[in-house]
Amino acid sequence: MNVHLPCPARSDLELAPFTTFRMGGRAPLVAEPRNREEFVAAVAALRAQGLSFRVLGGGANLFIDDRGIDEVVVLSAGMSFMLREAEDTRLLRLGAGLSLPRFVASARAMGRSGAEFLAGIPGSVGGATVMNAGGRHGELSGIARRVRVLLPSGAEEEVAAGAGTFGYRASIFGPEMIVLETVVELEQGDRKQSGELMRACLKEKGAAQPLTRRSAGCVFKNPPGQSAGRMLDLAGCKGQKCGGAEVSEKHANFIVNAGGATLQDVLALVRRMREAVLERYATALELEVEIWQRGFAAGSSDPEGRGGR
C-alpha cells in the first residue's frame, strides 16, 4: 500500500497479537505513532489521502475478522501518558493509549483513590472511554471529567463529561470524535486500602469470569434490570461450541478462544446465544463487543448492527 505517513508503519501485519481474544487476520498497513503528535499527524495524513482507517487500543471487547480487514489500522499505544493537571491536583490527564491495568496500578502508587473498580479490566483508556467501561462497582463515567477528542476537521475539542456524554457501555465518542485524552478525578487515598480494594475486585472477577482464558470480555450488554450472563446460563448456553469458539463454562456471557477460532465460529455462536435467549425470554440481546469484519468500512454498520470505532 502506497501511503505516506509521518510515523513508523508496517505493511501486511497480523492483528491477532494486538487483541485479547487472539483472533485477527492481516491489515494492509498498521501505523504505529510514537506519541500524541504523531498520532494526530497520522490521522490527518490518512484523511487527506482519503483512506479508511480504524484506531486500535488494547484490543479488548473486540473480534477482528481472521480473514483480515481492508482498512489501515492506527495504534494508540504511543499515547500512554498520565499527567497531573496543574490547576487541580485531584485531576489526572490520561493518554488514550494508556492501558487500564497500568493506570490503576499507577494511581495506587501515587496514593490516589477512586479507580480501584477498574482492576481486572483489560484494554486502554481510549477504548474504555468510548464504551464507558466498568462493572457492578462503577463505570469510567463516574471519574471522568473531560475528554479531549480529534474531530474530522483536524481540530481538537475538550468535551465536558456531562449527563448526555455517557450511557451504559456507550458514549458520544467514536469515529467522528476520536479520543485523545481523558481527564479523571481521583481523591487522595491510602495505598494499603487501595491495594485491598483492588485485590478484592480481582478476586471477585476471577471467581466469576474466565480471566485466564482468551476472551473479548462480555459479549452482550445486560438488558434493563437483567443479567445477560444469567439469562444465557439458564437458556443452556454454557459450554456450547462452534469450531474454536466456546461459551465459557464459568460465565455464559463470555466466548473464549479454545484454539483456532474464526470470526465465522464466533458469529455462529453469537447467533445461537441470541436465539436461545430470545426463545426463552423474548428478549433480544444487544452486542457489547465490537466486530471488525472484512467488507464493512470503519464507521459503517452491517446487517447485524456491528460497526467500527
KOLDO-164972 format. One record per residue (C-alpha): x, y, z; residue number from 1; chain. Coordinates in steps of 0.5 Angstrom, whole numbers, plus 500, padded with zeros to 3 digits. Layout:
<atoms>
<atom><east>X</east><north>Y</north><up>Z</up><num>NUM</num><chaine>A</chaine></atom>
...
</atoms>
This chain:
<atoms>
<atom><east>500</east><north>500</north><up>500</up><num>1</num><chaine>A</chaine></atom>
<atom><east>503</east><north>507</north><up>498</up><num>2</num><chaine>A</chaine></atom>
<atom><east>501</east><north>511</north><up>504</up><num>3</num><chaine>A</chaine></atom>
<atom><east>506</east><north>517</north><up>506</up><num>4</num><chaine>A</chaine></atom>
<atom><east>505</east><north>517</north><up>514</up><num>5</num><chaine>A</chaine></atom>
<atom><east>509</east><north>522</north><up>519</up><num>6</num><chaine>A</chaine></atom>
<atom><east>511</east><north>516</north><up>524</up><num>7</num><chaine>A</chaine></atom>
<atom><east>513</east><north>509</north><up>523</up><num>8</num><chaine>A</chaine></atom>
<atom><east>509</east><north>504</north><up>520</up><num>9</num><chaine>A</chaine></atom>
<atom><east>509</east><north>496</north><up>518</up><num>10</num><chaine>A</chaine></atom>
<atom><east>505</east><north>493</north><up>512</up><num>11</num><chaine>A</chaine></atom>
<atom><east>501</east><north>487</north><up>512</up><num>12</num><chaine>A</chaine></atom>
<atom><east>501</east><north>486</north><up>519</up><num>13</num><chaine>A</chaine></atom>
<atom><east>497</east><north>480</north><up>523</up><num>14</num><chaine>A</chaine></atom>
<atom><east>493</east><north>484</north><up>528</up><num>15</num><chaine>A</chaine></atom>
<atom><east>491</east><north>477</north><up>533</up><num>16</num><chaine>A</chaine></atom>
<atom><east>497</east><north>479</north><up>538</up><num>17</num><chaine>A</chaine></atom>
<atom><east>494</east><north>486</north><up>539</up><num>18</num><chaine>A</chaine></atom>
<atom><east>487</east><north>483</north><up>541</up><num>19</num><chaine>A</chaine></atom>
<atom><east>486</east><north>480</north><up>548</up><num>20</num><chaine>A</chaine></atom>
<atom><east>482</east><north>474</north><up>544</up><num>21</num><chaine>A</chaine></atom>
<atom><east>488</east><north>473</north><up>540</up><num>22</num><chaine>A</chaine></atom>
<atom><east>484</east><north>473</north><up>533</up><num>23</num><chaine>A</chaine></atom>
<atom><east>485</east><north>477</north><up>527</up><num>24</num><chaine>A</chaine></atom>
<atom><east>488</east><north>477</north><up>520</up><num>25</num><chaine>A</chaine></atom>
<atom><east>492</east><north>482</north><up>517</up><num>26</num><chaine>A</chaine></atom>
<atom><east>491</east><north>489</north><up>516</up><num>27</num><chaine>A</chaine></atom>
<atom><east>495</east><north>492</north><up>509</up><num>28</num><chaine>A</chaine></atom>
<atom><east>498</east><north>498</north><up>514</up><num>29</num><chaine>A</chaine></atom>
<atom><east>499</east><north>499</north><up>521</up><num>30</num><chaine>A</chaine></atom>
<atom><east>501</east><north>506</north><up>523</up><num>31</num><chaine>A</chaine></atom>
<atom><east>505</east><north>506</north><up>530</up><num>32</num><chaine>A</chaine></atom>
<atom><east>505</east><north>513</north><up>532</up><num>33</num><chaine>A</chaine></atom>
<atom><east>510</east><north>514</north><up>538</up><num>34</num><chaine>A</chaine></atom>
<atom><east>507</east><north>520</north><up>541</up><num>35</num><chaine>A</chaine></atom>
<atom><east>501</east><north>524</north><up>541</up><num>36</num><chaine>A</chaine></atom>
<atom><east>503</east><north>529</north><up>536</up><num>37</num><chaine>A</chaine></atom>
<atom><east>505</east><north>523</north><up>531</up><num>38</num><chaine>A</chaine></atom>
<atom><east>498</east><north>520</north><up>532</up><num>39</num><chaine>A</chaine></atom>
<atom><east>494</east><north>527</north><up>531</up><num>40</num><chaine>A</chaine></atom>
<atom><east>499</east><north>528</north><up>524</up><num>41</num><chaine>A</chaine></atom>
<atom><east>498</east><north>520</north><up>522</up><num>42</num><chaine>A</chaine></atom>
<atom><east>490</east><north>521</north><up>522</up><num>43</num><chaine>A</chaine></atom>
<atom><east>491</east><north>528</north><up>519</up><num>44</num><chaine>A</chaine></atom>
<atom><east>495</east><north>524</north><up>513</up><num>45</num><chaine>A</chaine></atom>
<atom><east>490</east><north>519</north><up>512</up><num>46</num><chaine>A</chaine></atom>
<atom><east>484</east><north>523</north><up>512</up><num>47</num><chaine>A</chaine></atom>
<atom><east>488</east><north>528</north><up>507</up><num>48</num><chaine>A</chaine></atom>
<atom><east>489</east><north>522</north><up>503</up><num>49</num><chaine>A</chaine></atom>
<atom><east>482</east><north>519</north><up>503</up><num>50</num><chaine>A</chaine></atom>
<atom><east>484</east><north>513</north><up>506</up><num>51</num><chaine>A</chaine></atom>
<atom><east>479</east><north>509</north><up>511</up><num>52</num><chaine>A</chaine></atom>
<atom><east>482</east><north>507</north><up>518</up><num>53</num><chaine>A</chaine></atom>
<atom><east>481</east><north>504</north><up>525</up><num>54</num><chaine>A</chaine></atom>
<atom><east>484</east><north>506</north><up>531</up><num>55</num><chaine>A</chaine></atom>
<atom><east>486</east><north>500</north><up>536</up><num>56</num><chaine>A</chaine></atom>
<atom><east>488</east><north>501</north><up>543</up><num>57</num><chaine>A</chaine></atom>
<atom><east>488</east><north>495</north><up>548</up><num>58</num><chaine>A</chaine></atom>
<atom><east>485</east><north>490</north><up>544</up><num>59</num><chaine>A</chaine></atom>
<atom><east>479</east><north>488</north><up>549</up><num>60</num><chaine>A</chaine></atom>
<atom><east>472</east><north>488</north><up>547</up><num>61</num><chaine>A</chaine></atom>
<atom><east>474</east><north>487</north><up>540</up><num>62</num><chaine>A</chaine></atom>
<atom><east>473</east><north>481</north><up>535</up><num>63</num><chaine>A</chaine></atom>
<atom><east>477</east><north>482</north><up>529</up><num>64</num><chaine>A</chaine></atom>
<atom><east>476</east><north>478</north><up>522</up><num>65</num><chaine>A</chaine></atom>
<atom><east>481</east><north>472</north><up>522</up><num>66</num><chaine>A</chaine></atom>
<atom><east>481</east><north>474</north><up>514</up><num>67</num><chaine>A</chaine></atom>
<atom><east>484</east><north>481</north><up>515</up><num>68</num><chaine>A</chaine></atom>
<atom><east>481</east><north>487</north><up>514</up><num>69</num><chaine>A</chaine></atom>
<atom><east>481</east><north>493</north><up>509</up><num>70</num><chaine>A</chaine></atom>
<atom><east>483</east><north>499</north><up>513</up><num>71</num><chaine>A</chaine></atom>
<atom><east>489</east><north>502</north><up>515</up><num>72</num><chaine>A</chaine></atom>
<atom><east>490</east><north>501</north><up>523</up><num>73</num><chaine>A</chaine></atom>
<atom><east>493</east><north>506</north><up>527</up><num>74</num><chaine>A</chaine></atom>
<atom><east>495</east><north>504</north><up>534</up><num>75</num><chaine>A</chaine></atom>
<atom><east>494</east><north>509</north><up>540</up><num>76</num><chaine>A</chaine></atom>
<atom><east>499</east><north>505</north><up>545</up><num>77</num><chaine>A</chaine></atom>
<atom><east>504</east><north>511</north><up>544</up><num>78</num><chaine>A</chaine></atom>
<atom><east>500</east><north>516</north><up>548</up><num>79</num><chaine>A</chaine></atom>
<atom><east>501</east><north>512</north><up>554</up><num>80</num><chaine>A</chaine></atom>
<atom><east>502</east><north>518</north><up>559</up><num>81</num><chaine>A</chaine></atom>
<atom><east>499</east><north>520</north><up>565</up><num>82</num><chaine>A</chaine></atom>
<atom><east>500</east><north>527</north><up>568</up><num>83</num><chaine>A</chaine></atom>
<atom><east>498</east><north>531</north><up>574</up><num>84</num><chaine>A</chaine></atom>
<atom><east>493</east><north>537</north><up>572</up><num>85</num><chaine>A</chaine></atom>
<atom><east>497</east><north>544</north><up>575</up><num>86</num><chaine>A</chaine></atom>
<atom><east>490</east><north>547</north><up>577</up><num>87</num><chaine>A</chaine></atom>
<atom><east>487</east><north>542</north><up>581</up><num>88</num><chaine>A</chaine></atom>
<atom><east>492</east><north>536</north><up>584</up><num>89</num><chaine>A</chaine></atom>
<atom><east>486</east><north>531</north><up>584</up><num>90</num><chaine>A</chaine></atom>
<atom><east>486</east><north>531</north><up>576</up><num>91</num><chaine>A</chaine></atom>
<atom><east>490</east><north>527</north><up>572</up><num>92</num><chaine>A</chaine></atom>
<atom><east>490</east><north>527</north><up>564</up><num>93</num><chaine>A</chaine></atom>
<atom><east>491</east><north>520</north><up>561</up><num>94</num><chaine>A</chaine></atom>
<atom><east>493</east><north>519</north><up>554</up><num>95</num><chaine>A</chaine></atom>
<atom><east>488</east><north>514</north><up>550</up><num>96</num><chaine>A</chaine></atom>
<atom><east>493</east><north>509</north><up>549</up><num>97</num><chaine>A</chaine></atom>
<atom><east>495</east><north>508</north><up>557</up><num>98</num><chaine>A</chaine></atom>
<atom><east>493</east><north>501</north><up>559</up><num>99</num><chaine>A</chaine></atom>
<atom><east>488</east><north>501</north><up>564</up><num>100</num><chaine>A</chaine></atom>
<atom><east>492</east><north>496</north><up>569</up><num>101</num><chaine>A</chaine></atom>
<atom><east>498</east><north>501</north><up>568</up><num>102</num><chaine>A</chaine></atom>
<atom><east>493</east><north>507</north><up>570</up><num>103</num><chaine>A</chaine></atom>
<atom><east>490</east><north>503</north><up>576</up><num>104</num><chaine>A</chaine></atom>
<atom><east>497</east><north>501</north><up>579</up><num>105</num><chaine>A</chaine></atom>
<atom><east>500</east><north>508</north><up>578</up><num>106</num><chaine>A</chaine></atom>
<atom><east>494</east><north>511</north><up>581</up><num>107</num><chaine>A</chaine></atom>
<atom><east>495</east><north>507</north><up>587</up><num>108</num><chaine>A</chaine></atom>
<atom><east>503</east><north>508</north><up>587</up><num>109</num><chaine>A</chaine></atom>
<atom><east>501</east><north>516</north><up>587</up><num>110</num><chaine>A</chaine></atom>
<atom><east>496</east><north>515</north><up>593</up><num>111</num><chaine>A</chaine></atom>
<atom><east>490</east><north>517</north><up>589</up><num>112</num><chaine>A</chaine></atom>
<atom><east>484</east><north>513</north><up>590</up><num>113</num><chaine>A</chaine></atom>
<atom><east>477</east><north>512</north><up>586</up><num>114</num><chaine>A</chaine></atom>
<atom><east>480</east><north>508</north><up>580</up><num>115</num><chaine>A</chaine></atom>
<atom><east>480</east><north>501</north><up>584</up><num>116</num><chaine>A</chaine></atom>
<atom><east>474</east><north>499</north><up>581</up><num>117</num><chaine>A</chaine></atom>
<atom><east>477</east><north>498</north><up>574</up><num>118</num><chaine>A</chaine></atom>
<atom><east>482</east><north>493</north><up>577</up><num>119</num><chaine>A</chaine></atom>
<atom><east>482</east><north>487</north><up>572</up><num>120</num><chaine>A</chaine></atom>
<atom><east>479</east><north>490</north><up>566</up><num>121</num><chaine>A</chaine></atom>
<atom><east>484</east><north>490</north><up>560</up><num>122</num><chaine>A</chaine></atom>
<atom><east>484</east><north>495</north><up>555</up><num>123</num><chaine>A</chaine></atom>
<atom><east>486</east><north>502</north><up>554</up><num>124</num><chaine>A</chaine></atom>
<atom><east>484</east><north>509</north><up>557</up><num>125</num><chaine>A</chaine></atom>
<atom><east>481</east><north>511</north><up>550</up><num>126</num><chaine>A</chaine></atom>
<atom><east>477</east><north>504</north><up>549</up><num>127</num><chaine>A</chaine></atom>
<atom><east>475</east><north>505</north><up>556</up><num>128</num><chaine>A</chaine></atom>
<atom><east>472</east><north>512</north><up>555</up><num>129</num><chaine>A</chaine></atom>
<atom><east>469</east><north>510</north><up>548</up><num>130</num><chaine>A</chaine></atom>
<atom><east>465</east><north>504</north><up>552</up><num>131</num><chaine>A</chaine></atom>
<atom><east>464</east><north>507</north><up>559</up><num>132</num><chaine>A</chaine></atom>
<atom><east>468</east><north>501</north><up>562</up><num>133</num><chaine>A</chaine></atom>
<atom><east>466</east><north>499</north><up>568</up><num>134</num><chaine>A</chaine></atom>
<atom><east>462</east><north>494</north><up>572</up><num>135</num><chaine>A</chaine></atom>
<atom><east>458</east><north>493</north><up>579</up><num>136</num><chaine>A</chaine></atom>
<atom><east>462</east><north>497</north><up>583</up><num>137</num><chaine>A</chaine></atom>
<atom><east>463</east><north>503</north><up>578</up><num>138</num><chaine>A</chaine></atom>
<atom><east>464</east><north>506</north><up>571</up><num>139</num><chaine>A</chaine></atom>
<atom><east>469</east><north>510</north><up>568</up><num>140</num><chaine>A</chaine></atom>
<atom><east>464</east><north>516</north><up>567</up><num>141</num><chaine>A</chaine></atom>
<atom><east>464</east><north>516</north><up>575</up><num>142</num><chaine>A</chaine></atom>
<atom><east>471</east><north>519</north><up>575</up><num>143</num><chaine>A</chaine></atom>
<atom><east>472</east><north>522</north><up>568</up><num>144</num><chaine>A</chaine></atom>
<atom><east>471</east><north>530</north><up>568</up><num>145</num><chaine>A</chaine></atom>
<atom><east>473</east><north>532</north><up>561</up><num>146</num><chaine>A</chaine></atom>
<atom><east>475</east><north>528</north><up>554</up><num>147</num><chaine>A</chaine></atom>
<atom><east>480</east><north>531</north><up>549</up><num>148</num><chaine>A</chaine></atom>
<atom><east>478</east><north>529</north><up>542</up><num>149</num><chaine>A</chaine></atom>
<atom><east>480</east><north>530</north><up>535</up><num>150</num><chaine>A</chaine></atom>
<atom><east>475</east><north>532</north><up>530</up><num>151</num><chaine>A</chaine></atom>
<atom><east>474</east><north>530</north><up>523</up><num>152</num><chaine>A</chaine></atom>
<atom><east>477</east><north>537</north><up>521</up><num>153</num><chaine>A</chaine></atom>
<atom><east>483</east><north>536</north><up>525</up><num>154</num><chaine>A</chaine></atom>
<atom><east>481</east><north>541</north><up>530</up><num>155</num><chaine>A</chaine></atom>
<atom><east>482</east><north>539</north><up>538</up><num>156</num><chaine>A</chaine></atom>
<atom><east>476</east><north>540</north><up>543</up><num>157</num><chaine>A</chaine></atom>
<atom><east>475</east><north>538</north><up>550</up><num>158</num><chaine>A</chaine></atom>
<atom><east>469</east><north>536</north><up>552</up><num>159</num><chaine>A</chaine></atom>
<atom><east>466</east><north>536</north><up>559</up><num>160</num><chaine>A</chaine></atom>
<atom><east>463</east><north>530</north><up>562</up><num>161</num><chaine>A</chaine></atom>
<atom><east>456</east><north>531</north><up>563</up><num>162</num><chaine>A</chaine></atom>
<atom><east>450</east><north>528</north><up>563</up><num>163</num><chaine>A</chaine></atom>
<atom><east>449</east><north>526</north><up>556</up><num>164</num><chaine>A</chaine></atom>
<atom><east>456</east><north>524</north><up>555</up><num>165</num><chaine>A</chaine></atom>
<atom><east>456</east><north>517</north><up>557</up><num>166</num><chaine>A</chaine></atom>
<atom><east>451</east><north>512</north><up>558</up><num>167</num><chaine>A</chaine></atom>
<atom><east>451</east><north>504</north><up>559</up><num>168</num><chaine>A</chaine></atom>
<atom><east>457</east><north>501</north><up>556</up><num>169</num><chaine>A</chaine></atom>
<atom><east>456</east><north>507</north><up>551</up><num>170</num><chaine>A</chaine></atom>
<atom><east>459</east><north>515</north><up>550</up><num>171</num><chaine>A</chaine></atom>
<atom><east>458</east><north>520</north><up>545</up><num>172</num><chaine>A</chaine></atom>
<atom><east>465</east><north>519</north><up>542</up><num>173</num><chaine>A</chaine></atom>
<atom><east>467</east><north>514</north><up>536</up><num>174</num><chaine>A</chaine></atom>
<atom><east>470</east><north>515</north><up>529</up><num>175</num><chaine>A</chaine></atom>
<atom><east>468</east><north>522</north><up>529</up><num>176</num><chaine>A</chaine></atom>
<atom><east>471</east><north>524</north><up>535</up><num>177</num><chaine>A</chaine></atom>
<atom><east>477</east><north>520</north><up>537</up><num>178</num><chaine>A</chaine></atom>
<atom><east>479</east><north>520</north><up>544</up><num>179</num><chaine>A</chaine></atom>
<atom><east>486</east><north>523</north><up>545</up><num>180</num><chaine>A</chaine></atom>
<atom><east>486</east><north>524</north><up>553</up><num>181</num><chaine>A</chaine></atom>
<atom><east>481</east><north>523</north><up>558</up><num>182</num><chaine>A</chaine></atom>
<atom><east>482</east><north>527</north><up>565</up><num>183</num><chaine>A</chaine></atom>
<atom><east>479</east><north>524</north><up>571</up><num>184</num><chaine>A</chaine></atom>
<atom><east>479</east><north>526</north><up>578</up><num>185</num><chaine>A</chaine></atom>
<atom><east>481</east><north>522</north><up>584</up><num>186</num><chaine>A</chaine></atom>
<atom><east>482</east><north>523</north><up>591</up><num>187</num><chaine>A</chaine></atom>
<atom><east>488</east><north>523</north><up>596</up><num>188</num><chaine>A</chaine></atom>
<atom><east>488</east><north>516</north><up>599</up><num>189</num><chaine>A</chaine></atom>
<atom><east>491</east><north>510</north><up>602</up><num>190</num><chaine>A</chaine></atom>
<atom><east>496</east><north>506</north><up>598</up><num>191</num><chaine>A</chaine></atom>
<atom><east>494</east><north>500</north><up>603</up><num>192</num><chaine>A</chaine></atom>
<atom><east>487</east><north>501</north><up>603</up><num>193</num><chaine>A</chaine></atom>
<atom><east>487</east><north>502</north><up>595</up><num>194</num><chaine>A</chaine></atom>
<atom><east>491</east><north>495</north><up>595</up><num>195</num><chaine>A</chaine></atom>
<atom><east>486</east><north>491</north><up>599</up><num>196</num><chaine>A</chaine></atom>
<atom><east>480</east><north>494</north><up>594</up><num>197</num><chaine>A</chaine></atom>
<atom><east>484</east><north>492</north><up>588</up><num>198</num><chaine>A</chaine></atom>
<atom><east>485</east><north>485</north><up>591</up><num>199</num><chaine>A</chaine></atom>
<atom><east>478</east><north>484</north><up>593</up><num>200</num><chaine>A</chaine></atom>
<atom><east>476</east><north>487</north><up>586</up><num>201</num><chaine>A</chaine></atom>
<atom><east>480</east><north>482</north><up>582</up><num>202</num><chaine>A</chaine></atom>
<atom><east>478</east><north>476</north><up>587</up><num>203</num><chaine>A</chaine></atom>
<atom><east>471</east><north>477</north><up>585</up><num>204</num><chaine>A</chaine></atom>
<atom><east>472</east><north>478</north><up>578</up><num>205</num><chaine>A</chaine></atom>
<atom><east>477</east><north>471</north><up>578</up><num>206</num><chaine>A</chaine></atom>
<atom><east>471</east><north>467</north><up>581</up><num>207</num><chaine>A</chaine></atom>
<atom><east>466</east><north>469</north><up>576</up><num>208</num><chaine>A</chaine></atom>
<atom><east>470</east><north>471</north><up>570</up><num>209</num><chaine>A</chaine></atom>
<atom><east>475</east><north>467</north><up>566</up><num>210</num><chaine>A</chaine></atom>
<atom><east>480</east><north>471</north><up>567</up><num>211</num><chaine>A</chaine></atom>
<atom><east>486</east><north>466</north><up>565</up><num>212</num><chaine>A</chaine></atom>
<atom><east>482</east><north>465</north><up>558</up><num>213</num><chaine>A</chaine></atom>
<atom><east>483</east><north>468</north><up>552</up><num>214</num><chaine>A</chaine></atom>
<atom><east>477</east><north>472</north><up>551</up><num>215</num><chaine>A</chaine></atom>
<atom><east>474</east><north>479</north><up>549</up><num>216</num><chaine>A</chaine></atom>
<atom><east>470</east><north>480</north><up>555</up><num>217</num><chaine>A</chaine></atom>
<atom><east>463</east><north>480</north><up>556</up><num>218</num><chaine>A</chaine></atom>
<atom><east>459</east><north>479</north><up>549</up><num>219</num><chaine>A</chaine></atom>
<atom><east>453</east><north>482</north><up>551</up><num>220</num><chaine>A</chaine></atom>
<atom><east>450</east><north>488</north><up>555</up><num>221</num><chaine>A</chaine></atom>
<atom><east>446</east><north>487</north><up>560</up><num>222</num><chaine>A</chaine></atom>
<atom><east>438</east><north>488</north><up>559</up><num>223</num><chaine>A</chaine></atom>
<atom><east>435</east><north>493</north><up>564</up><num>224</num><chaine>A</chaine></atom>
<atom><east>434</east><north>490</north><up>570</up><num>225</num><chaine>A</chaine></atom>
<atom><east>437</east><north>483</north><up>568</up><num>226</num><chaine>A</chaine></atom>
<atom><east>444</east><north>480</north><up>568</up><num>227</num><chaine>A</chaine></atom>
<atom><east>445</east><north>477</north><up>561</up><num>228</num><chaine>A</chaine></atom>
<atom><east>450</east><north>472</north><up>564</up><num>229</num><chaine>A</chaine></atom>
<atom><east>445</east><north>469</north><up>568</up><num>230</num><chaine>A</chaine></atom>
<atom><east>440</east><north>469</north><up>562</up><num>231</num><chaine>A</chaine></atom>
<atom><east>445</east><north>466</north><up>558</up><num>232</num><chaine>A</chaine></atom>
<atom><east>446</east><north>461</north><up>563</up><num>233</num><chaine>A</chaine></atom>
<atom><east>439</east><north>459</north><up>564</up><num>234</num><chaine>A</chaine></atom>
<atom><east>438</east><north>458</north><up>557</up><num>235</num><chaine>A</chaine></atom>
<atom><east>443</east><north>453</north><up>557</up><num>236</num><chaine>A</chaine></atom>
<atom><east>449</east><north>456</north><up>553</up><num>237</num><chaine>A</chaine></atom>
<atom><east>455</east><north>455</north><up>558</up><num>238</num><chaine>A</chaine></atom>
<atom><east>460</east><north>450</north><up>554</up><num>239</num><chaine>A</chaine></atom>
<atom><east>457</east><north>451</north><up>547</up><num>240</num><chaine>A</chaine></atom>
<atom><east>462</east><north>450</north><up>542</up><num>241</num><chaine>A</chaine></atom>
<atom><east>463</east><north>452</north><up>535</up><num>242</num><chaine>A</chaine></atom>
<atom><east>469</east><north>451</north><up>532</up><num>243</num><chaine>A</chaine></atom>
<atom><east>475</east><north>454</north><up>536</up><num>244</num><chaine>A</chaine></atom>
<atom><east>470</east><north>459</north><up>540</up><num>245</num><chaine>A</chaine></atom>
<atom><east>467</east><north>456</north><up>546</up><num>246</num><chaine>A</chaine></atom>
<atom><east>462</east><north>459</north><up>551</up><num>247</num><chaine>A</chaine></atom>
<atom><east>465</east><north>460</north><up>558</up><num>248</num><chaine>A</chaine></atom>
<atom><east>463</east><north>454</north><up>563</up><num>249</num><chaine>A</chaine></atom>
<atom><east>465</east><north>460</north><up>568</up><num>250</num><chaine>A</chaine></atom>
<atom><east>461</east><north>465</north><up>565</up><num>251</num><chaine>A</chaine></atom>
<atom><east>456</east><north>465</north><up>560</up><num>252</num><chaine>A</chaine></atom>
<atom><east>457</east><north>472</north><up>557</up><num>253</num><chaine>A</chaine></atom>
<atom><east>464</east><north>470</north><up>555</up><num>254</num><chaine>A</chaine></atom>
<atom><east>466</east><north>467</north><up>549</up><num>255</num><chaine>A</chaine></atom>
<atom><east>473</east><north>464</north><up>550</up><num>256</num><chaine>A</chaine></atom>
<atom><east>478</east><north>462</north><up>544</up><num>257</num><chaine>A</chaine></atom>
<atom><east>479</east><north>455</north><up>545</up><num>258</num><chaine>A</chaine></atom>
<atom><east>484</east><north>455</north><up>540</up><num>259</num><chaine>A</chaine></atom>
<atom><east>484</east><north>457</north><up>532</up><num>260</num><chaine>A</chaine></atom>
<atom><east>477</east><north>461</north><up>533</up><num>261</num><chaine>A</chaine></atom>
<atom><east>475</east><north>464</north><up>527</up><num>262</num><chaine>A</chaine></atom>
<atom><east>470</east><north>470</north><up>526</up><num>263</num><chaine>A</chaine></atom>
<atom><east>465</east><north>465</north><up>523</up><num>264</num><chaine>A</chaine></atom>
<atom><east>466</east><north>461</north><up>529</up><num>265</num><chaine>A</chaine></atom>
<atom><east>464</east><north>467</north><up>534</up><num>266</num><chaine>A</chaine></atom>
<atom><east>459</east><north>470</north><up>529</up><num>267</num><chaine>A</chaine></atom>
<atom><east>455</east><north>463</north><up>529</up><num>268</num><chaine>A</chaine></atom>
<atom><east>456</east><north>462</north><up>537</up><num>269</num><chaine>A</chaine></atom>
<atom><east>453</east><north>469</north><up>538</up><num>270</num><chaine>A</chaine></atom>
<atom><east>447</east><north>468</north><up>534</up><num>271</num><chaine>A</chaine></atom>
<atom><east>446</east><north>461</north><up>537</up><num>272</num><chaine>A</chaine></atom>
<atom><east>446</east><north>465</north><up>544</up><num>273</num><chaine>A</chaine></atom>
<atom><east>442</east><north>471</north><up>542</up><num>274</num><chaine>A</chaine></atom>
<atom><east>437</east><north>466</north><up>539</up><num>275</num><chaine>A</chaine></atom>
<atom><east>437</east><north>462</north><up>546</up><num>276</num><chaine>A</chaine></atom>
<atom><east>435</east><north>468</north><up>550</up><num>277</num><chaine>A</chaine></atom>
<atom><east>430</east><north>470</north><up>545</up><num>278</num><chaine>A</chaine></atom>
<atom><east>426</east><north>464</north><up>545</up><num>279</num><chaine>A</chaine></atom>
<atom><east>427</east><north>463</north><up>553</up><num>280</num><chaine>A</chaine></atom>
<atom><east>426</east><north>471</north><up>555</up><num>281</num><chaine>A</chaine></atom>
<atom><east>423</east><north>474</north><up>549</up><num>282</num><chaine>A</chaine></atom>
<atom><east>429</east><north>479</north><up>550</up><num>283</num><chaine>A</chaine></atom>
<atom><east>434</east><north>481</north><up>544</up><num>284</num><chaine>A</chaine></atom>
<atom><east>441</east><north>482</north><up>547</up><num>285</num><chaine>A</chaine></atom>
<atom><east>445</east><north>487</north><up>544</up><num>286</num><chaine>A</chaine></atom>
<atom><east>452</east><north>486</north><up>543</up><num>287</num><chaine>A</chaine></atom>
<atom><east>457</east><north>490</north><up>548</up><num>288</num><chaine>A</chaine></atom>
<atom><east>463</east><north>488</north><up>544</up><num>289</num><chaine>A</chaine></atom>
<atom><east>466</east><north>491</north><up>537</up><num>290</num><chaine>A</chaine></atom>
<atom><east>467</east><north>487</north><up>531</up><num>291</num><chaine>A</chaine></atom>
<atom><east>471</east><north>489</north><up>525</up><num>292</num><chaine>A</chaine></atom>
<atom><east>469</east><north>485</north><up>519</up><num>293</num><chaine>A</chaine></atom>
<atom><east>472</east><north>485</north><up>512</up><num>294</num><chaine>A</chaine></atom>
<atom><east>468</east><north>489</north><up>508</up><num>295</num><chaine>A</chaine></atom>
<atom><east>465</east><north>494</north><up>513</up><num>296</num><chaine>A</chaine></atom>
<atom><east>469</east><north>500</north><up>513</up><num>297</num><chaine>A</chaine></atom>
<atom><east>470</east><north>504</north><up>519</up><num>298</num><chaine>A</chaine></atom>
<atom><east>464</east><north>507</north><up>522</up><num>299</num><chaine>A</chaine></atom>
<atom><east>459</east><north>503</north><up>518</up><num>300</num><chaine>A</chaine></atom>
<atom><east>454</east><north>498</north><up>520</up><num>301</num><chaine>A</chaine></atom>
<atom><east>453</east><north>491</north><up>518</up><num>302</num><chaine>A</chaine></atom>
<atom><east>446</east><north>487</north><up>518</up><num>303</num><chaine>A</chaine></atom>
<atom><east>448</east><north>485</north><up>525</up><num>304</num><chaine>A</chaine></atom>
<atom><east>449</east><north>492</north><up>527</up><num>305</num><chaine>A</chaine></atom>
<atom><east>456</east><north>492</north><up>528</up><num>306</num><chaine>A</chaine></atom>
<atom><east>461</east><north>497</north><up>527</up><num>307</num><chaine>A</chaine></atom>
<atom><east>468</east><north>500</north><up>528</up><num>308</num><chaine>A</chaine></atom>
<atom><east>470</east><north>506</north><up>532</up><num>309</num><chaine>A</chaine></atom>
</atoms>
